[in-house]
Amino acid sequence: MYDYLIVGAGLFGSVFAYEAKKRGKKCLVIDKRDHIGGNIYTEKIEGINVHKYGAHIFHTNNERIWDYVNGFTKFNRYTNSPIANYKGELYNLPFNMNTFNTLWGVVSPDEAKAKIEQQKTVAGITEPKNLEEQAISLVGTDIYEKLIKGYTEKQWGRSARELPAFIIKRLPVRFTYDNNYFNDQYQGIPIGGYTTIIEKMLEGIEVKLNVDFFEQRQELESLANKVVYTGMIDQYFDYKFGVLEYRSLHFETKVIDDTTNYQGNAVINYTDKETPYTRIIEHKHFEFGTQDKTIITEEYPSEWKPGDEPYYPINDDKNNETYKKYKALAENEPKVIFGGRLATYKYYDMHQVIGSALVTVEKEFDQ
């Protein structure tokens, strides 16, 4: 018998397993994939740590969480400064004075603000009701048309007018010449890749891969006193209230032998609607690599269907109401702990996953 069966060897499950082991608990961790780490898994190819499921940049203002992850590995000084490519025109992200200068030729913050206010007034937006109106009210019509509309509609597979305004509210807009996407005090990439962190968390803990919880559910549940479940919450309850919707992604990774530097930046977003992918990641730049070749990944958004990997929850009113019903069921499962982005139907950054896992640990063991 185990104290805990942990379904999912991603960040939430691994933090919980590590902390439970520290407290003398016996855990079994299972995952349906053939590797640990969930979506932060990095695979070494040709000497380059490849972010298998898209770019992951660690950032946080929480000193406790920063110290926590640095207890497993050291982080480099990588700063996220993505570039937007609109039909060959290049712009700095997040939107800042460099972006405004390139687009409009303005030099001062007051000039940039006046330009945005002028375009917002012409558009006649007073109370934004959707993503398009919210974006125009933040950055004006020029930036919306070139750098937001095409990218966002590819990402979500819907017209920007059909998307809720809150999606764009977290978008950084700065009136300084600062290309740093995140303002967080702590930022970087783990030296050697994210997989090393998960390996250290799961050291000495029994892990079984290529195991689908739902194919052996009764047998697996009988092995432990409690279950920590990090999969899709609607699947756990056999889709009783319907299927929660997601957007999915697929990745095309290529080794480029004839150049050491393909695009000059770790992340370039393609913001026109004609380019089928949303961004290209060049992995070696995350760790300032000097290898004699390079590896890129094109990232393609897609409509999610059961069996696909769920990435982004579609947190519109309909789906959120359905999730509330599942959450009520989850609260009446005393022997099951639900955690992570799929089990809570919420998009999390990595530091938020760790924070929620540590809060869960404290509730379980330290009260």
C-alpha positions as CSV (number, residue, x, y, z in Angstrom):
1,M,0.0,0.0,0.0
2,Y,1.0,3.6,-0.7
3,D,0.0,6.6,1.2
4,Y,-0.6,8.5,-2.1
5,L,-1.2,7.6,-5.7
6,I,-0.1,10.7,-7.7
7,V,-1.7,10.8,-11.1
8,G,0.6,13.0,-13.3
9,A,4.4,13.5,-13.1
10,G,4.2,17.1,-14.0
11,L,5.2,20.1,-11.8
12,F,2.2,19.9,-9.3
13,G,2.4,16.1,-8.8
14,S,6.2,16.2,-8.5
15,V,6.2,18.9,-5.9
16,F,3.6,17.1,-3.9
17,A,5.5,13.8,-4.1
18,Y,8.7,15.4,-3.1
19,E,7.1,17.1,0.0
20,A,5.2,14.0,0.9
21,K,8.4,11.9,0.8
22,K,10.1,14.4,3.1
23,R,7.3,13.8,5.6
24,G,7.9,10.0,5.5
25,K,5.0,9.2,3.1
26,K,5.2,6.5,0.5
27,C,4.1,7.6,-3.0
28,L,3.5,6.1,-6.3
29,V,3.6,8.5,-9.3
30,I,2.1,7.5,-12.6
31,D,2.0,9.2,-16.0
32,K,0.4,8.3,-19.3
33,R,3.4,9.8,-21.2
34,D,6.7,8.0,-21.6
35,H,8.6,10.7,-19.6
36,I,8.3,12.7,-16.4
37,G,7.9,16.5,-16.3
38,G,4.6,17.1,-18.0
39,N,4.6,20.1,-20.3
40,I,7.9,21.5,-18.9
41,Y,9.8,18.4,-20.1
42,T,13.0,19.2,-21.9
43,E,14.8,16.7,-24.1
44,K,18.5,17.0,-25.0
45,I,18.9,16.7,-28.8
46,E,22.3,17.4,-30.5
47,G,23.5,18.9,-27.2
48,I,20.6,21.4,-27.0
49,N,17.9,21.3,-24.4
50,V,14.6,21.3,-26.4
51,H,11.4,22.6,-24.7
52,K,9.3,19.7,-26.0
53,Y,5.9,21.4,-25.4
54,G,6.6,25.0,-26.1
55,A,8.7,27.8,-24.5
56,H,8.9,27.8,-20.7
57,I,10.5,30.8,-19.0
58,F,10.5,30.8,-15.3
59,H,9.6,34.1,-13.6
60,T,8.3,35.1,-10.2
61,N,8.2,37.9,-7.7
62,N,7.9,35.3,-4.9
63,E,11.3,34.9,-3.2
64,R,10.2,31.7,-1.4
65,I,9.3,30.0,-4.7
66,W,12.5,31.3,-6.4
67,D,14.6,29.9,-3.5
68,Y,12.6,26.6,-3.7
69,V,13.3,25.9,-7.4
70,N,16.9,27.0,-6.9
71,G,17.2,24.3,-4.3
72,F,17.0,21.7,-7.2
73,T,19.2,23.4,-9.8
74,K,20.8,26.7,-10.7
75,F,19.2,29.1,-13.1
76,N,20.8,31.3,-15.8
77,R,20.1,35.0,-16.4
78,Y,17.9,34.5,-19.4
79,T,15.5,37.5,-20.0
80,N,12.4,37.0,-22.1
81,S,12.4,39.5,-24.9
82,P,10.3,38.1,-27.8
83,I,10.1,39.7,-31.2
84,A,6.9,40.1,-33.4
85,N,7.2,39.4,-37.1
86,Y,4.4,40.9,-39.2
87,K,5.0,40.1,-42.9
88,G,8.7,40.7,-42.4
89,E,8.4,43.8,-40.3
90,L,10.0,43.2,-36.8
91,Y,8.7,44.8,-33.6
92,N,9.7,44.5,-30.0
93,L,7.4,42.7,-27.4
94,P,6.0,43.6,-25.0
95,F,4.6,46.7,-26.6
96,N,7.0,49.5,-25.5
97,M,8.7,52.6,-26.7
98,N,10.8,50.6,-29.1
99,T,7.6,49.2,-30.7
100,F,5.9,52.6,-30.8
101,N,9.0,54.3,-32.3
102,T,9.4,51.6,-35.1
103,L,5.7,51.8,-35.9
104,W,5.0,55.6,-35.6
105,G,8.3,57.3,-35.4
106,V,7.4,58.8,-32.0
107,V,10.2,59.4,-29.5
108,S,8.6,60.4,-26.2
109,P,6.1,58.5,-24.0
110,D,3.6,61.5,-24.3
111,E,3.7,61.2,-28.1
112,A,3.0,57.5,-27.9
113,K,0.1,57.9,-25.5
114,A,-1.4,60.7,-27.7
115,K,-1.2,58.4,-30.7
116,I,-3.0,55.6,-28.9
117,E,-5.6,57.9,-27.4
118,Q,-6.3,59.4,-30.9
119,Q,-6.9,55.9,-32.4
120,K,-9.0,54.8,-29.4
121,T,-11.2,57.9,-29.9
122,V,-11.6,57.3,-33.6
123,A,-12.6,53.7,-32.9
124,G,-15.3,55.1,-30.5
125,I,-14.5,52.6,-27.7
126,T,-15.6,53.7,-24.2
127,E,-16.3,50.4,-22.4
128,P,-14.6,47.4,-24.1
129,K,-16.9,44.5,-24.5
130,N,-14.6,42.0,-26.2
131,L,-10.9,41.3,-26.9
132,E,-10.8,43.5,-30.0
133,E,-12.2,46.5,-28.2
134,Q,-10.0,45.9,-25.2
135,A,-6.9,45.7,-27.3
136,I,-7.6,48.8,-29.2
137,S,-8.3,50.7,-26.0
138,L,-4.9,49.6,-24.7
139,V,-2.6,50.1,-27.8
140,G,-4.7,51.6,-30.6
141,T,-5.8,50.2,-34.0
142,D,-2.4,50.0,-35.7
143,I,-0.9,47.7,-33.2
144,Y,-4.1,45.7,-32.9
145,E,-4.3,45.1,-36.6
146,K,-0.6,44.2,-37.1
147,L,0.5,42.5,-33.9
148,I,-2.6,41.3,-32.0
149,K,-5.5,40.4,-34.3
150,G,-3.9,37.7,-36.5
151,Y,-1.9,36.1,-33.7
152,T,-4.8,36.0,-31.3
153,E,-7.3,34.6,-33.8
154,K,-4.8,31.8,-34.8
155,Q,-4.2,31.1,-31.2
156,W,-7.9,30.8,-30.2
157,G,-9.5,29.8,-33.5
158,R,-12.1,32.5,-33.1
159,S,-12.7,36.1,-34.1
160,A,-11.3,38.5,-31.7
161,R,-14.8,40.0,-31.4
162,E,-16.0,36.7,-30.0
163,L,-13.3,36.5,-27.3
164,P,-13.7,37.9,-23.8
165,A,-11.8,41.1,-23.0
166,F,-10.0,39.6,-20.0
167,I,-7.7,37.5,-22.2
168,I,-5.8,40.6,-23.3
169,K,-5.8,42.5,-20.0
170,R,-2.6,40.8,-18.8
171,L,-0.8,42.0,-21.9
172,P,2.2,44.2,-20.8
173,V,2.2,47.8,-22.3
174,R,5.1,50.0,-21.3
175,F,6.0,53.6,-22.1
176,T,9.7,52.9,-21.5
177,Y,12.4,51.5,-23.8
178,D,12.4,48.1,-22.0
179,N,12.1,44.9,-24.0
180,N,11.9,42.6,-20.9
181,Y,8.5,40.8,-21.2
182,F,8.2,40.1,-17.5
183,N,8.7,42.6,-14.7
184,D,9.2,39.9,-12.1
185,Q,12.2,40.2,-9.9
186,Y,13.4,36.7,-10.6
187,Q,13.7,35.2,-14.1
188,G,15.7,32.6,-15.9
189,I,16.0,29.1,-17.4
190,P,17.3,26.1,-15.3
191,I,20.8,25.2,-16.4
192,G,20.6,21.8,-18.0
193,G,16.8,22.0,-18.6
194,Y,13.6,21.6,-16.6
195,T,13.7,17.8,-16.6
196,T,16.6,17.9,-14.1
197,I,14.3,19.7,-11.6
198,I,11.7,17.0,-11.8
199,E,14.3,14.2,-11.7
200,K,15.5,15.6,-8.4
201,M,12.0,16.0,-7.0
202,L,11.2,12.4,-7.8
203,E,14.5,10.9,-6.6
204,G,13.8,7.8,-4.5
205,I,10.1,7.8,-5.4
206,E,8.5,5.0,-7.4
207,V,7.5,6.2,-10.8
208,K,5.6,4.3,-13.5
209,L,5.3,5.7,-17.0
210,N,3.1,4.8,-19.9
211,V,0.3,4.1,-17.4
212,D,-3.2,5.4,-18.2
213,F,-5.1,6.0,-14.9
214,F,-8.4,5.4,-16.5
215,E,-7.5,2.1,-18.1
216,Q,-6.6,0.6,-14.7
217,R,-8.5,3.0,-12.4
218,Q,-10.0,0.5,-9.9
219,E,-6.8,-1.4,-9.5
220,L,-4.7,1.8,-9.1
221,E,-7.0,3.5,-6.6
222,S,-6.9,0.3,-4.5
223,L,-3.1,0.7,-4.0
224,A,-3.2,3.9,-2.0
225,N,-5.0,5.6,0.9
226,K,-5.4,8.9,-1.1
227,V,-5.2,10.0,-4.7
228,V,-3.6,13.3,-6.0
229,Y,-5.2,13.8,-9.3
230,T,-3.7,16.3,-11.8
231,G,-5.6,15.3,-15.0
232,M,-8.7,16.8,-16.6
233,I,-11.4,17.2,-14.0
234,D,-14.3,16.4,-16.4
235,Q,-12.6,13.1,-17.4
236,Y,-12.3,12.1,-13.7
237,F,-16.1,12.4,-13.4
238,D,-16.7,10.7,-16.7
239,Y,-17.9,13.9,-18.4
240,K,-21.0,13.9,-16.3
241,F,-21.8,17.6,-17.0
242,G,-20.3,17.7,-20.5
243,V,-16.8,18.2,-21.9
244,L,-14.7,21.2,-20.9
245,E,-13.2,22.9,-23.9
246,Y,-9.5,23.6,-24.6
247,R,-7.2,24.9,-27.3
248,S,-4.5,22.4,-28.3
249,L,-1.1,22.8,-29.9
250,H,1.1,20.7,-32.1
251,F,4.8,21.2,-32.6
252,E,7.1,20.7,-35.5
253,T,10.8,20.5,-34.4
254,K,13.6,20.6,-36.9
255,V,17.4,20.3,-36.6
256,I,19.1,22.9,-38.7
257,D,22.6,21.6,-39.6
258,D,23.8,24.4,-41.9
259,T,23.6,27.4,-39.5
260,T,24.5,28.0,-35.9
261,N,21.8,30.8,-35.5
262,Y,18.5,30.6,-37.3
263,Q,16.6,33.6,-36.1
264,G,18.7,35.5,-33.6
265,N,16.2,35.2,-30.8
266,A,14.7,32.4,-28.6
267,V,11.1,33.4,-29.5
268,I,9.6,35.1,-32.5
269,N,5.9,35.5,-32.8
270,Y,4.3,35.5,-36.3
271,T,1.4,37.9,-36.1
272,D,-0.1,37.8,-39.6
273,K,-3.0,35.5,-40.2
274,E,-1.5,33.9,-43.3
275,T,1.5,32.2,-41.5
276,P,0.0,29.0,-40.1
277,Y,2.1,28.9,-36.9
278,T,2.0,31.4,-34.1
279,R,5.7,31.3,-33.2
280,I,9.1,29.8,-33.8
281,I,11.3,28.8,-30.8
282,E,15.0,28.5,-31.2
283,H,16.0,26.5,-28.2
284,K,19.7,27.1,-27.9
285,H,19.2,30.8,-27.2
286,F,17.5,30.0,-23.9
287,E,20.8,28.8,-22.6
288,F,23.2,31.0,-24.7
289,G,24.2,27.9,-26.7
290,T,27.4,27.8,-28.8
291,Q,26.6,24.5,-30.6
292,D,27.6,24.3,-34.3
293,K,24.0,23.7,-35.3
294,T,20.6,24.8,-34.1
295,I,17.1,23.4,-33.4
296,I,13.8,25.2,-34.0
297,T,10.2,24.4,-33.2
298,E,7.2,25.8,-35.1
299,E,4.1,26.0,-32.9
300,Y,0.7,25.5,-34.4
301,P,-2.5,26.1,-32.5
302,S,-5.4,23.7,-33.2
303,E,-8.9,22.9,-32.1
304,W,-8.9,20.5,-29.2
305,K,-10.8,17.2,-29.3
306,P,-10.8,14.3,-26.9
307,G,-7.5,12.4,-27.2
308,D,-5.6,15.6,-28.0
309,E,-3.3,17.3,-25.5
310,P,-5.2,20.0,-23.7
311,Y,-3.2,23.2,-23.3
312,Y,-5.3,26.3,-22.9
313,P,-8.7,26.2,-21.1
314,I,-11.4,28.2,-22.8
315,N,-12.6,30.1,-19.7
316,D,-15.7,31.6,-21.2
317,D,-19.0,31.8,-19.2
318,K,-20.3,28.4,-20.5
319,N,-17.2,26.5,-19.7
320,N,-16.7,28.2,-16.3
321,E,-20.2,27.3,-15.3
322,T,-19.6,23.7,-16.2
323,Y,-16.4,23.7,-14.3
324,K,-18.2,24.9,-11.2
325,K,-20.4,21.8,-11.2
326,Y,-17.3,19.6,-11.4
327,K,-15.6,21.5,-8.7
328,A,-18.6,20.9,-6.4
329,L,-18.2,17.2,-7.0
330,A,-14.5,17.3,-6.4
331,E,-15.1,19.0,-3.0
332,N,-17.1,15.9,-2.0
333,E,-14.3,13.5,-2.7
334,P,-12.5,13.3,0.7
335,K,-9.8,10.8,-0.5
336,V,-8.9,12.8,-3.7
337,I,-6.8,15.9,-4.0
338,F,-7.3,17.8,-7.2
339,G,-4.5,20.1,-8.3
340,G,-2.7,21.6,-11.3
341,R,-4.1,23.4,-14.4
342,L,-6.2,20.5,-15.8
343,A,-7.8,19.6,-12.5
344,T,-8.7,23.2,-11.7
345,Y,-9.4,24.3,-15.3
346,K,-7.1,27.3,-15.0
347,Y,-4.1,28.5,-16.9
348,Y,-1.1,28.6,-14.6
349,D,2.4,29.9,-15.0
350,M,5.0,27.6,-13.5
351,H,5.6,29.6,-10.3
352,Q,1.8,29.6,-9.7
353,V,1.7,25.7,-10.0
354,I,4.5,25.4,-7.5
355,G,2.7,27.9,-5.2
356,S,-0.6,26.1,-5.3
357,A,1.2,22.7,-4.8
358,L,2.9,24.0,-1.7
359,V,-0.4,25.4,-0.3
360,T,-2.0,22.0,-0.9
361,V,0.9,20.3,0.9
362,E,0.5,22.7,3.9
363,K,-3.2,21.9,4.1
364,E,-2.6,18.2,3.9
365,F,0.3,17.8,6.3
366,D,1.0,20.9,8.4
367,Q,-2.4,21.9,9.9
